[in-house]
Amino acid sequence: MKTLGNSHVLGTLSCVFYLPLVVSFEGVTIPAELKSAVAKVVVNTTSCSVTCGLGFRLEEMCEITPAGERRNCTVRRSDCLTSWVCGLLHFTVPAGKPFQISCLTSDAAGVGSRAYSYMWRLAHGLITTNDVLFKPFKNPDSVVRFSPTRESDAGTYRCDVQILKTFRVIKRVYFGVRVIPKDLVDLNFQKSLTWEQKLAASEEEGKPDNSTHEDVQKQQRFWQGELFYEGLIGVGSGVIGGVLVSMALFCLQKILRR
């Protein structure tokens, strides 16, 4: 009985607290303009165009009606920054050839109209990401050009990209540049291919090069000529060998008859 009495008291108290809330909500009037309000929200978005540094993504924005319908959808381009550290890129360059490195991609260059500043540092003669080993390298541009490349240009170049107004670093990338003597090794991959590989590569690209086909035809004619001469020599050697064997057998028969 005591338990039933306590539950009755608790039920009465809950009703007492609940009634003012019901009365207060029933007294609120929602304006008609608010009931027909339309919200504009992002309903779909793409991934960032780059994995590091400043990039962009496309966002689809639509007006959402109170009934949940989408209308007047538009696509806009917005900035995105997944990670500002891009790591180390390796390059091997023959001495004497022109070469350049750029720390700002075309995607980032086309985002907005903000200006950027570039801070270059160099670890001369080393391939490293240890920031203690870097010294200032004077270059106000986003591109470092070597024309021609010298062996003394070898090292790691670090580039920091900053937004000029806020000095916020949006990208850091390292370029490891190795410079080798031009007569040390031939880096022309096309020269190391056989004529069959060159022909297959040109067919895969869908744009066969006339010079490649001419080289292939020359090599094909050359090897066909070589094979012809090798076959001719083989046949001649067989005939001569057969004649010699026949003469030896004939002489042996004469000796045995005596």
C-alpha positions as CSV (number, residue, x, y, z in Angstrom):
1,M,0.0,0.0,0.0
2,K,2.9,2.4,0.8
3,T,4.4,1.7,-2.6
4,L,1.1,2.4,-4.4
5,G,0.9,5.6,-2.5
6,N,4.4,6.7,-3.5
7,S,3.7,5.9,-7.1
8,H,0.5,7.9,-7.0
9,V,2.3,10.9,-5.6
10,L,5.0,10.7,-8.3
11,G,2.4,10.4,-11.0
12,T,0.6,13.5,-9.7
13,L,3.9,15.5,-9.6
14,S,4.8,14.5,-13.1
15,C,1.3,15.7,-14.3
16,V,1.8,19.0,-12.5
17,F,5.1,19.6,-14.3
18,Y,3.9,18.4,-17.7
19,L,0.7,20.5,-17.9
20,P,2.5,23.9,-18.0
21,L,4.7,22.6,-20.8
22,V,1.7,21.5,-22.8
23,V,-0.1,24.8,-22.2
24,S,3.0,26.8,-23.1
25,F,3.6,24.9,-26.5
26,E,-0.1,25.1,-27.4
27,G,0.1,28.9,-26.9
28,V,3.0,29.3,-29.5
29,T,1.9,30.2,-33.0
30,I,4.4,29.4,-35.8
31,P,4.3,32.1,-38.5
32,A,3.3,31.1,-42.0
33,E,6.5,32.5,-43.4
34,L,8.5,30.1,-41.2
35,K,6.4,27.1,-42.2
36,S,7.2,27.8,-45.9
37,A,10.9,28.7,-45.3
38,V,13.4,27.1,-47.6
39,A,16.9,26.1,-46.4
40,K,19.9,26.0,-48.7
41,V,22.3,23.2,-47.8
42,V,25.2,21.1,-49.3
43,V,23.7,17.8,-50.5
44,N,26.8,16.3,-52.3
45,T,30.5,17.0,-52.4
46,T,33.6,15.6,-54.1
47,S,36.9,14.7,-52.5
48,C,39.8,17.2,-52.5
49,S,41.6,17.5,-55.8
50,V,45.0,17.0,-54.1
51,T,46.2,14.8,-51.2
52,C,48.4,17.5,-49.8
53,G,48.5,21.3,-50.0
54,L,45.7,23.6,-51.1
55,G,43.2,22.1,-53.5
56,F,39.6,22.4,-54.4
57,R,36.4,20.4,-54.3
58,L,33.0,20.7,-56.0
59,E,29.9,21.1,-53.8
60,E,26.3,20.7,-54.9
61,M,24.0,23.1,-53.1
62,C,20.2,22.8,-53.2
63,E,17.2,24.5,-51.7
64,I,15.3,22.1,-49.4
65,T,11.6,22.8,-49.1
66,P,9.6,21.9,-45.9
67,A,8.3,18.8,-47.8
68,G,11.9,17.6,-48.3
69,E,12.1,18.4,-52.0
70,R,15.3,19.7,-53.7
71,R,15.2,22.6,-56.1
72,N,17.4,25.2,-57.7
73,C,20.6,23.1,-57.3
74,T,23.9,24.7,-58.1
75,V,27.5,23.5,-58.1
76,R,30.2,25.6,-56.5
77,R,34.0,25.3,-56.1
78,S,35.4,25.6,-52.6
79,D,38.9,25.4,-51.1
80,C,40.1,22.3,-49.3
81,L,43.2,21.4,-47.4
82,T,43.7,17.7,-46.5
83,S,47.4,18.0,-45.3
84,W,49.9,20.7,-45.7
85,V,53.0,18.4,-45.6
86,C,53.6,16.7,-49.0
87,G,56.8,14.7,-48.3
88,L,59.8,14.1,-50.5
89,L,60.0,13.9,-54.3
90,H,63.0,12.3,-56.0
91,F,64.5,13.4,-59.3
92,T,67.6,12.2,-61.2
93,V,68.8,14.6,-63.8
94,P,71.7,14.3,-66.2
95,A,74.2,17.2,-66.0
96,G,73.8,19.8,-68.8
97,K,70.0,19.3,-69.4
98,P,67.4,21.9,-68.4
99,F,65.2,21.1,-65.4
100,Q,62.7,22.8,-63.2
101,I,60.8,22.1,-60.0
102,S,57.5,23.8,-59.0
103,C,55.9,23.8,-55.5
104,L,52.5,25.1,-56.6
105,T,50.2,22.9,-58.7
106,S,47.9,24.3,-61.3
107,D,44.9,23.3,-59.2
108,A,46.1,25.4,-56.3
109,A,47.0,28.3,-58.5
110,G,43.5,28.5,-59.9
111,V,41.7,28.6,-56.5
112,G,40.5,32.0,-55.7
113,S,42.3,35.3,-56.3
114,R,44.5,35.3,-53.2
115,A,48.2,35.8,-53.4
116,Y,50.9,33.4,-52.2
117,S,54.4,33.8,-50.9
118,Y,57.1,31.2,-51.3
119,M,60.0,30.4,-49.0
120,W,62.8,28.2,-50.4
121,R,65.5,26.5,-48.4
122,L,68.3,24.1,-49.5
123,A,70.2,21.2,-48.0
124,H,73.2,21.3,-50.4
125,G,74.4,17.9,-51.6
126,L,72.1,16.0,-49.4
127,I,68.8,14.1,-49.8
128,T,67.1,14.7,-46.5
129,T,64.0,16.0,-44.8
130,N,65.8,17.1,-41.6
131,D,64.9,20.8,-41.3
132,V,68.0,21.5,-39.3
133,L,70.2,21.0,-42.3
134,F,68.4,23.5,-44.6
135,K,69.7,27.0,-45.3
136,P,67.9,29.9,-47.0
137,F,67.8,29.7,-50.8
138,K,66.9,33.0,-52.5
139,N,64.1,32.5,-55.0
140,P,60.8,34.5,-54.7
141,D,59.0,32.5,-57.4
142,S,57.2,29.2,-57.1
143,V,59.5,27.6,-59.7
144,V,63.2,26.9,-59.6
145,R,64.8,26.5,-63.0
146,F,68.1,24.9,-63.9
147,S,69.3,25.7,-67.4
148,P,71.5,23.8,-67.6
149,T,71.7,21.6,-64.6
150,R,75.1,21.4,-62.9
151,E,76.4,18.8,-60.5
152,S,76.7,21.6,-57.9
153,D,72.9,22.0,-58.0
154,A,72.4,18.6,-56.4
155,G,70.6,18.6,-53.0
156,T,67.2,18.8,-51.4
157,Y,65.1,21.9,-52.0
158,R,62.3,22.7,-49.5
159,C,59.4,25.0,-50.5
160,D,56.9,26.5,-48.1
161,V,53.8,28.0,-49.6
162,Q,52.0,30.7,-47.5
163,I,48.9,32.8,-47.9
164,L,50.2,36.3,-48.2
165,K,47.5,37.9,-46.1
166,T,47.5,35.5,-43.1
167,F,51.0,34.0,-43.5
168,R,49.3,30.6,-43.0
169,V,51.5,27.7,-44.4
170,I,49.3,25.6,-46.8
171,K,52.0,23.4,-48.3
172,R,55.5,22.1,-47.6
173,V,57.2,19.9,-50.1
174,Y,60.8,18.6,-50.5
175,F,62.5,18.0,-53.9
176,G,65.5,15.7,-53.8
177,V,67.6,16.4,-56.9
178,R,70.4,14.0,-57.9
179,V,72.7,15.2,-60.8
180,I,74.6,12.5,-62.7
181,P,77.2,13.0,-65.5
182,K,75.5,12.8,-68.8
183,D,77.9,10.2,-70.2
184,L,77.4,7.9,-67.1
185,V,74.2,6.3,-68.3
186,D,71.7,6.7,-71.1
187,L,68.3,7.5,-69.6
188,N,66.6,7.3,-73.0
189,F,64.1,4.4,-72.5
190,Q,63.1,4.3,-76.1
191,K,66.6,3.4,-77.3
192,S,66.6,0.3,-75.1
193,L,63.5,-1.1,-76.6
194,T,63.4,-3.8,-79.3
195,W,61.6,-3.0,-82.5
196,E,58.7,-5.3,-81.4
197,Q,58.4,-3.3,-78.1
198,K,58.5,0.0,-80.0
199,L,55.7,-1.2,-82.3
200,A,53.6,-2.4,-79.5
201,A,54.0,0.8,-77.5
202,S,53.1,2.9,-80.5
203,E,50.0,0.8,-81.1
204,E,48.9,1.1,-77.5
205,E,49.2,4.9,-77.6
206,G,47.0,5.0,-80.6
207,K,49.2,7.6,-82.3
208,P,51.9,5.7,-84.2
209,D,55.0,7.8,-84.8
210,N,56.2,7.7,-88.4
211,S,59.8,7.8,-87.3
212,T,59.2,4.8,-85.0
213,H,57.6,2.9,-87.9
214,E,60.5,3.7,-90.1
215,D,63.0,2.5,-87.5
216,V,61.0,-0.6,-87.0
217,Q,60.9,-1.3,-90.7
218,K,64.6,-0.8,-91.1
219,Q,65.4,-3.1,-88.2
220,Q,62.9,-5.6,-89.5
221,R,64.5,-5.6,-92.9
222,F,67.9,-5.9,-91.3
223,W,67.0,-8.9,-89.2
224,Q,65.2,-10.5,-92.1
225,G,68.3,-10.1,-94.2
226,E,70.5,-11.5,-91.4
227,L,68.2,-14.5,-91.1
228,F,68.2,-15.0,-94.8
229,Y,72.0,-15.1,-94.9
230,E,72.2,-17.3,-91.9
231,G,69.8,-19.8,-93.6
232,L,71.8,-19.6,-96.8
233,I,75.0,-20.3,-94.9
234,G,73.4,-23.2,-93.1
235,V,72.1,-24.8,-96.3
236,G,75.5,-24.4,-98.0
237,S,77.3,-25.9,-95.1
238,G,74.9,-28.9,-95.1
239,V,75.5,-29.5,-98.9
240,I,79.2,-29.2,-98.6
241,G,79.2,-31.5,-95.6
242,G,77.1,-34.1,-97.5
243,V,79.4,-34.0,-100.5
244,L,82.5,-34.5,-98.2
245,V,80.9,-37.4,-96.4
246,S,79.9,-39.0,-99.8
247,M,83.4,-38.7,-101.1
248,A,84.8,-40.2,-97.9
249,L,82.5,-43.2,-98.2
250,F,83.3,-43.7,-101.9
251,C,87.1,-43.7,-101.1
252,L,86.5,-46.1,-98.2
253,Q,84.7,-48.5,-100.5
254,K,87.5,-48.5,-103.0
255,I,90.0,-49.2,-100.4
256,L,88.0,-52.1,-99.0
257,R,87.6,-53.7,-102.5
258,R,91.3,-53.9,-102.9
